[in-house]
Amino acid sequence: MLVRARLGKCSRLMGLLYQIGKCVFVNKVKQLLSERQVAWGASLADASDLIAKLTVNTGVDFLWVDLEHRPYEAEAVRWIPIICRASNCACVIRVAGLDSQLIKKALDIGANCIMIPQVNTAEEARRAVQYAKYPPQGSRGVSPLWTYFMDVSWDDYLPAANSETCVIVQIETLEGVRNLEEIAAVEGVDVVFAGPTDLSAAFGHIGQTSHPTVQQFLADFPRRVNAFGKAAGITFADLDACKTAYEQGYRFVAFGNILSHGTRGLKAELKQLREMASSG
């Protein structure tokens, strides 16, 4: 997996810009958001390098790797951030909670976006930033592993790591809803992410993401977050819901995974083939 760039040439590899022997690290999500564009991504259905590669090859801006609800931890997905970097796709790892050790491991295997679920207060948001950044901005311990497999020098990566890392905090509880503005105001938070399903439970309508109370909150969410210069994020598996989210002002949007999209496509085409065969 070692990749060597020729010095004196400029080429995009591994999410890095190599030029005259130095590396400029580009986080595609942060770049798009800074240009007031939208970052479109997909989730990873399972800890599979093959599924990750196939998903990245579609051209998504980010791949969302979930370590909160899946039965595995960082070692099961250790190559996936490198697969993402090789295609200039941002790798988002959602850790299981606000834990400095989990955040450090996710970043050390190469994630350049870290997502923390159920952030309820501004203090928790500040801790998320602190755990994701090296001193003096934070307290992340120094020993990134992914650089060895991509032939990247610490002399290049470490000074750029803090600016490369994207911090995403999720709002999923009533306490988080009450403190939304204070959380969005925290320096170092890049994306404030609404979790529709958990919010439906918090509002007393578990599983009913289309309930008017949930929908009204989600419709107002981008405006409230954008007021503090932060991007609003959300996830839906339905294409029309993602289109609506974009129109509402969401600029970090995950829209399902390659298996669910592929399954729907396979079912639809199988139906057409069987109808054709039965009519003949």
Summary of the structure (lengths in Angstrom):
residues: 280
radius of gyration: 19.5
end to end distance: 51.8
largest distance: 71.9
contacts: 914
relative contact order: 0.13
helix: 44%
strand: 18%
